[in-house]
Structures are given as C-alpha cells and as structure tokens.
Amino acid sequence: MGVPLLGFALALLVMIMRRPEIITHAQFWAEDGRNWYAEAYNGGPISSLLYPHTGYFQTYPRLAMALALAVPMQWAPLVSNLLSLCVRAALVAFLLTTRLQWASIAARAAVAAYIVLMPGIGEVHANATNTQWYLGLYLLAVAVAEPPRRPAWRVHDALIFILGGLSGPFVIFVAPVLVWRQVVTWRATRNLIAATGDPLVWLALALALLQGVTILATKGRGDSPLGDSLPLLAHILSLRIFIGFAVPERWIGPLAGNLGLMVAGLLWGISVLAVVLWRGGWRMRSIVLFGALMLAAALSSPVGSGDAAAWPFMLLSDARYFVVPNVIFATAVVCAATQLTAHMRLPACAVGGALVLLGCLFDFRLAPLPDLDFPAAAAGFSAAASGTRVDLPILPPGWHMTLVRH
C-alpha cells in the first residue's frame, strides 16, 4: 500500500498548493452553505438526508455538513474542504492500487496526475457540492477494477457505491458498465453464479433505480432552453473536451471562433476514441461509454444558465460538466498512446505529455477566491439572540446562507 498512500499524500499537497486559501481562509462555496450547511443546521443533519436536490439524492455533501456541524461554525468550511480534498485524493490512491493492474502503473500514474493537475477546475476545486463528479469517477474505477479478493476491499467497494450512488446520478451510468463486466465474466467462465451473484451489481442496479425514479418523480432539473445545434455540439466536443482537456478554461473563448482549430480538434478526438474502441478492450470501451452517457445527460438537461440558452453558456463556462468527460478523454489518450509501436511510443508520449503538462501548469495556480471574512460573520451569528434569522455571506460573491440561531 506504499504507492497508493504516497499518491494520496502527494495529491493532497498539490491540490492545496493550487489554491492555498481553501485551507488558510476556508469559506463555503455556493450550495455548500446555502443548501447543505443551512439545511443541516436549521432542520437537522439526519432529516436533510431524506430530501433530493435538483432531481436526485445528494448524500455526500449532506454528510460532510453533518460532520462540519460538530465543530465551531468558523471551522466548518475547513472541515468541508478537507473532506472533499480527501475524496479526490482517495480516488488517486485507488488508481494506484493493484486492483487496477490491468493497466500499467505508468498509465495509471499519468491519469492520476491529470486528475490532480487538470486545468479549468476553479469552480469544482475542494468544495462538497462538486465532489460528486469525483465520486462518479470513483464509481467507474471500482466498476472496471479487478474483483475484490479480501473482505476489506468488498466493504470498500460497497461503501463507495452507497456513498457515490446516493450522491448524484452517476450510478445510473455505471450500472451498464457493471452489467457489461458480468457478461464478460459469463463468456469467460460460463458460470451462471459468477455472472449473476455479484452483490455489487445488484446494489448498483438498486441505487440506479432509486436515483432514476427520483429524477422522474421530482422533475428537479433545469428547464432552460438548450440552444442546441450540430455546429455548437461540434464546438463543445472539440474545444471543451478534445482540446479543452489540456488548456485553461480562459483560453476557450478566444479559441471558439477558430473553425480550423475546431475541425482539427474533432479529427484528433475521433481518432483517439476510434483507437481506444478498436484496441482498448472491454474496460476501456466501457470507460468511453460512461463518459459518453455522462456528457449526453449533461447536454440534455444542464442546470445553471438561468434564462439563457444552455449550450452556448456551457461552451464558455460551466466547467463542472466537463470534469468527467475531460478525465475520460485524458484516459483515452493515455490508452491510445500505449497502442503505438515501441519506437513511436516514447517520443509521442514525451511530446504529448509535455504539451498536456504545459497546459495544466498554465492553470496550476487557480484564481484566488475573495476573502469574505467568514470567521467574523460566524462570530456575529454566534452572538445573535436565539431565534434570530441571519444571512451570512458565502462564495461566490453575492451568495449567502440563511441560518436561524439555535
């Protein structure tokens, strides 16, 4: 376990270096304060777990805020941020375990490094609200991992699926991967018990059904006009994924008007995916399937553009929707590189890796967040009389959370 533990520690260190104020001046981000903490404080942490948000259950941020309630309020954002960092670091550590030894350690280390260094993550970095994207990737990693042989790993897999499956819609897209895995098992063994008796598959299907029914019943997703078109889809695929996976988000706008670059990006991306689908094996094909399903769901029902058309808004912002597709495409690029002939592999990986690393380093230091002096606001709230309704400022500027003093 030495390598995974080292990966966990390095991931934590690098993520903190990218935005130190998430530790030194921790503050709530958006729904972290307005929804998760406020609902846990005002209504109780247990009852808040029972309510879906934007169409599905979001258990992880609610649990994080239940833990944050155990410390004085001025420290609550720090607890939330640290927990969210640990989830991403745990994903990195899992990628480096022997459970994924079907891929080389070099390939897995490259993907792990990308997850830590990837550009364009200012919105999702170290907050409970957006940790769901990394939990979705964690679900996928478990689904394509070697089956567990020790009880501790079985418990780990079940806990990750319960937490991740109840913290977003991702289990709906992972369930087909697990079914595919069981079909592969059946073809290899012709053992009906081995193909149908995996409790993790049934757990995933049950969680997928629960989240799917909740989405249909609550109709909690956004109803903004999509503004969809084939040219715009081509721009999104090319500039936000095939090229955008390796460049800072602030570059997307200036690049968006370049038709030649968009076409080149499409050709490059389609070529990479074609190699993976042709030579990658069932695991890599299922990883691409997961990414495609995730992106299709995001494009069909995005949230956050208000009254504006969603797709043009997504092209220039909404980076959270591209975390999973970008990691999936980075994984596909690594896989495609392994399919090169021996004499081409080293120079191609050196040049390609240097370009991706350069793009990541241009966005290594994430833009500092404004300091709203949350500890002072928390102290003012603590001094308020019981029953007083108080608005506390949170990030991004203009947001606030409303608490009723106990």
C-alpha positions in Angstrom: 0.0 0.0 0.0 3.1 2.3 -0.1 2.5 3.7 -3.5 -1.2 4.4 -3.0 -0.5 6.2 0.3 2.2 8.2 -1.3 -0.2 9.1 -4.1 -2.8 10.2 -1.6 -0.4 12.4 0.3 1.1 14.0 -2.9 -2.4 14.6 -4.3 -3.5 16.4 -1.1 -0.3 18.5 -1.1 -0.6 19.5 -4.8 -4.3 20.3 -4.5 -3.7 22.6 -1.6 -0.8 24.3 -3.4 -3.2 25.1 -6.3 -5.4 27.2 -4.1 -3.9 27.6 -0.5 -6.8 29.7 0.7 -9.1 26.7 0.8 -7.1 25.8 4.0 -5.8 29.2 5.2 -9.1 31.1 4.6 -11.7 28.4 4.2 -15.1 29.5 3.1 -18.3 27.9 2.0 -18.9 27.7 -1.8 -22.4 28.2 -3.2 -24.7 25.2 -2.3 -22.2 24.1 0.4 -23.5 26.9 2.6 -26.9 27.9 1.1 -28.2 24.4 1.0 -26.2 21.7 2.7 -25.0 23.5 5.8 -28.1 25.7 6.2 -30.5 22.8 5.8 -28.4 20.6 8.2 -28.2 23.4 10.8 -31.8 24.6 10.5 -33.6 21.3 10.0 -31.2 18.8 11.5 -28.5 16.7 9.7 -30.5 13.5 9.7 -33.7 14.8 8.2 -31.8 16.7 5.5 -30.6 13.4 4.1 -34.1 12.4 3.1 -34.6 15.2 0.6 -33.4 15.1 -3.1 -31.9 18.2 -4.6 -32.1 19.2 -8.4 -33.7 15.9 -9.1 -31.7 13.3 -7.1 -30.3 12.5 -3.7 -27.0 14.2 -2.8 -25.8 12.4 0.3 -22.1 13.2 0.3 -22.4 16.9 0.8 -25.1 16.5 3.4 -22.9 14.0 5.3 -20.0 16.4 5.0 -22.0 19.2 6.5 -23.3 16.9 9.3 -19.7 16.4 10.3 -19.0 20.1 9.9 -21.7 20.8 12.4 -19.6 19.1 15.0 -17.0 21.9 15.1 -17.5 25.7 15.8 -19.0 27.4 12.7 -15.9 29.3 11.8 -14.1 26.0 11.2 -17.0 24.3 9.3 -15.8 25.3 5.8 -12.3 23.9 6.6 -13.8 20.6 7.6 -15.9 20.5 4.4 -13.0 21.5 2.2 -10.6 18.9 3.7 -13.2 16.1 3.3 -13.7 17.0 -0.3 -10.0 17.0 -0.9 -9.7 13.6 0.7 -12.3 12.1 -1.6 -10.3 13.2 -4.7 -7.0 12.0 -3.1 -8.6 8.7 -2.3 -9.6 8.3 -6.0 -6.0 9.0 -6.9 -4.8 6.4 -4.4 -7.2 3.8 -5.6 -6.0 4.2 -9.2 -2.5 3.3 -7.9 -3.6 0.0 -6.2 -3.2 -3.5 -7.6 -7.0 -3.5 -8.2 -6.3 -1.8 -11.5 -3.2 -3.6 -12.5 -4.8 -4.5 -15.9 -3.3 -1.1 -16.9 0.4 -0.3 -16.4 1.5 1.7 -13.4 2.9 4.4 -15.7 -0.5 4.8 -17.4 -2.4 4.9 -14.1 0.1 7.4 -12.7 -0.4 9.6 -15.7 -4.2 9.6 -15.3 -3.8 10.2 -11.5 -1.5 13.1 -12.2 -4.0 14.6 -14.6 -6.8 14.4 -12.1 -4.8 16.4 -9.7 -3.3 18.9 -12.2 -6.1 19.2 -14.8 -7.0 22.8 -15.8 -10.3 24.5 -15.7 -11.4 23.3 -12.2 -11.7 26.5 -10.3 -15.4 26.0 -9.8 -15.2 22.4 -8.6 -11.9 22.5 -6.6 -12.3 21.4 -2.9 -16.0 22.0 -2.3 -18.6 19.5 -1.2 -21.1 20.5 -3.9 -18.9 19.4 -6.8 -17.2 16.4 -5.2 -20.0 14.4 -6.8 -18.1 14.4 -10.1 -15.1 12.7 -8.5 -17.3 10.2 -6.7 -18.7 9.4 -10.1 -15.2 8.7 -11.4 -14.6 6.6 -8.3 -17.6 4.5 -9.0 -16.3 3.9 -12.5 -12.8 3.0 -11.2 -14.3 0.4 -8.9 -16.5 -1.0 -11.7 -13.5 -1.6 -14.0 -11.2 -2.8 -11.2 -10.2 -6.4 -10.6 -12.8 -8.1 -8.4 -12.0 -7.8 -4.7 -10.5 -10.9 -3.0 -10.3 -9.6 0.5 -13.3 -8.7 2.8 -11.8 -5.2 3.4 -11.9 -4.5 -0.4 -15.5 -5.8 -0.6 -16.5 -3.4 2.2 -14.7 -0.6 0.4 -16.5 -1.2 -2.9 -19.9 -1.3 -1.2 -19.3 1.9 0.8 -18.1 3.7 -2.3 -21.2 2.6 -4.2 -23.5 3.6 -1.4 -21.9 7.0 -1.0 -21.4 7.7 -4.7 -24.7 6.1 -5.7 -26.6 8.3 -3.4 -24.7 11.5 -4.3 -25.7 12.1 -7.9 -27.0 10.3 -11.0 -23.6 8.7 -11.8 -24.6 5.2 -10.7 -27.2 5.2 -13.5 -24.3 5.4 -16.0 -22.0 3.0 -14.1 -24.7 0.2 -13.8 -24.3 -0.6 -17.6 -20.6 -1.0 -17.1 -21.1 -3.5 -14.2 -23.6 -5.4 -16.4 -21.1 -5.5 -19.2 -18.5 -6.8 -16.7 -20.8 -9.6 -15.8 -21.4 -10.5 -19.4 -17.6 -10.7 -19.9 -17.4 -12.9 -16.8 -20.2 -15.2 -18.2 -18.4 -15.5 -21.6 -15.1 -16.4 -19.9 -16.4 -18.9 -17.3 -19.9 -20.0 -18.4 -20.6 -19.8 -14.7 -24.1 -18.5 -14.0 -23.5 -17.9 -10.3 -20.3 -15.9 -11.0 -22.2 -13.9 -13.7 -25.2 -13.1 -11.6 -24.2 -13.5 -8.0 -22.1 -10.3 -7.5 -23.8 -8.3 -4.8 -22.2 -5.1 -6.0 -24.1 -5.4 -9.3 -27.4 -5.7 -7.6 -26.6 -2.9 -5.2 -25.7 -0.7 -8.2 -28.9 -1.5 -10.0 -31.0 -0.8 -6.9 -29.3 2.6 -6.4 -29.6 3.4 -10.1 -33.3 2.6 -9.9 -33.8 4.8 -6.8 -32.0 7.8 -8.4 -33.7 7.3 -11.7 -37.2 7.2 -10.1 -36.3 10.2 -8.0 -35.3 12.2 -11.1 -38.5 11.3 -12.9 -40.7 11.9 -9.9 -39.2 15.3 -8.8 -38.5 16.8 -12.2 -35.9 18.8 -10.4 -33.6 19.6 -13.3 -33.4 22.9 -15.1 -35.8 24.0 -17.9 -33.6 26.5 -19.6 -33.7 26.5 -23.5 -30.8 24.4 -24.8 -29.9 26.5 -27.9 -28.7 23.2 -29.4 -27.3 22.8 -32.9 -24.9 20.4 -34.6 -22.2 23.2 -35.1 -22.4 24.1 -31.5 -22.1 20.4 -30.5 -19.0 20.2 -32.6 -17.5 23.2 -30.9 -18.3 21.8 -27.4 -16.8 18.4 -28.3 -13.7 19.9 -29.8 -13.0 22.9 -27.6 -14.2 21.7 -24.3 -13.0 18.1 -24.5 -10.7 17.1 -27.3 -8.6 20.2 -27.0 -10.1 21.7 -23.8 -9.0 18.8 -21.6 -5.4 20.2 -21.7 -5.9 24.0 -21.8 -7.1 26.6 -19.2 -10.8 27.5 -19.4 -9.9 31.1 -20.1 -8.5 30.1 -23.4 -11.8 28.6 -24.7 -13.4 31.9 -25.5 -10.5 33.2 -27.8 -10.3 29.8 -29.4 -14.0 29.4 -30.1 -14.0 31.4 -33.3 -11.3 29.3 -35.0 -13.1 27.0 -37.4 -9.9 25.2 -38.4 -8.9 24.5 -34.9 -12.4 23.2 -34.2 -12.2 20.8 -37.1 -8.6 19.7 -36.2 -9.8 19.0 -32.6 -12.7 16.9 -33.9 -10.4 14.8 -36.1 -7.9 14.4 -33.3 -10.6 13.4 -30.7 -12.4 11.0 -33.0 -9.1 9.4 -34.0 -8.2 8.8 -30.3 -11.6 7.4 -29.5 -11.5 5.1 -32.6 -8.2 3.6 -31.5 -9.5 3.0 -28.0 -12.8 1.5 -29.1 -10.9 -0.8 -31.6 -7.9 -1.9 -29.4 -8.8 -0.9 -25.9 -10.6 -4.0 -24.6 -13.9 -4.1 -22.7 -12.7 -1.9 -19.8 -11.6 1.0 -21.9 -14.7 0.7 -24.1 -16.9 0.8 -21.0 -14.9 3.9 -19.7 -15.7 5.7 -23.0 -19.3 4.5 -22.8 -19.6 6.0 -19.3 -18.1 9.3 -20.5 -20.5 9.4 -23.5 -23.5 8.8 -21.3 -22.5 11.4 -18.8 -21.9 14.0 -21.5 -25.2 13.2 -23.2 -27.1 13.6 -19.9 -25.3 16.9 -19.2 -26.1 18.3 -22.6 -29.7 17.2 -22.5 -30.5 18.6 -19.0 -28.0 21.2 -17.8 -28.5 23.4 -14.8 -27.2 26.9 -14.2 -27.7 29.1 -17.3 -30.9 30.8 -16.0 -33.0 32.1 -18.9 -30.0 32.0 -21.3 -29.6 29.2 -23.8 -27.7 26.4 -22.1 -25.3 25.1 -24.8 -23.7 28.5 -25.6 -23.3 29.0 -21.9 -21.7 25.6 -21.5 -19.2 26.3 -24.3 -17.7 29.3 -22.4 -18.3 28.3 -18.8 -20.0 25.6 -16.7 -16.6 23.7 -16.3 -18.2 21.3 -13.8 -19.9 19.5 -16.6 -16.6 18.7 -18.3 -14.7 17.3 -15.4 -15.7 13.7 -16.1 -15.5 13.9 -19.9 -12.1 15.5 -19.7 -10.7 12.8 -17.3 -12.3 10.1 -19.6 -10.7 11.6 -22.7 -7.3 12.0 -20.9 -7.6 8.3 -20.0 -8.4 7.5 -23.7 -5.3 9.5 -24.8 -3.1 7.5 -22.4 -4.6 4.3 -23.7 -4.2 5.2 -27.3 -0.5 6.1 -26.6 0.0 2.5 -25.3 -1.1 1.2 -28.7 1.7 2.9 -30.6 4.6 0.8 -31.8 7.6 0.6 -29.5 9.8 3.0 -31.4 7.0 5.6 -31.7 5.7 5.3 -28.1 8.4 7.1 -26.2 8.7 10.2 -28.4 5.0 10.5 -28.8 4.4 10.2 -25.0 7.3 12.7 -24.3 5.9 15.4 -26.7 2.3 14.8 -25.9 2.9 14.6 -22.2 4.9 17.8 -22.3 2.1 19.7 -24.1 -0.6 18.5 -21.7 1.6 19.2 -18.7 2.3 22.7 -20.1 -1.4 23.4 -20.5 -2.0 22.2 -16.9 0.8 24.3 -15.5 -0.6 27.4 -17.1 -3.6 26.9 -14.9 -1.8 25.3 -11.9 -2.4 28.3 -9.6 -6.2 28.6 -9.5 -7.6 32.1 -9.3 -7.6 33.2 -5.7 -11.1 33.4 -4.1 -12.2 36.7 -2.4 -11.9 36.7 1.4 -15.3 37.5 2.8 -14.0 37.0 6.4 -16.3 34.1 7.2 -15.0 33.7 10.8 -16.1 37.3 11.6 -19.6 36.6 10.1 -19.7 33.3 12.1 -18.8 35.2 15.3 -21.5 37.7 14.6 -24.0 34.9 14.2 -22.9 33.2 17.4 -23.5 36.5 19.3 -27.1 36.8 17.9 -30.1 36.0 20.1 -31.8 32.7 19.9 -34.4 32.6 17.1 -32.7 35.4 15.1 -32.6 34.8 11.3 -29.2 35.8 9.9 -27.8 36.0 6.4 -24.2 35.1 6.2 -22.1 35.9 3.0 -20.6 32.9 1.2 -18.8 32.4 -2.1 -19.2 33.2 -4.9 -19.8 36.9 -4.1 -23.5 37.7 -3.9 -24.4 34.3 -2.4 -25.5 33.9 1.2 -26.8 31.3 3.6 -29.7 31.9 5.9 -29.5 30.4 9.4 -31.9 30.6 12.4 -29.9 30.9 15.6 -30.5 28.0 18.0 
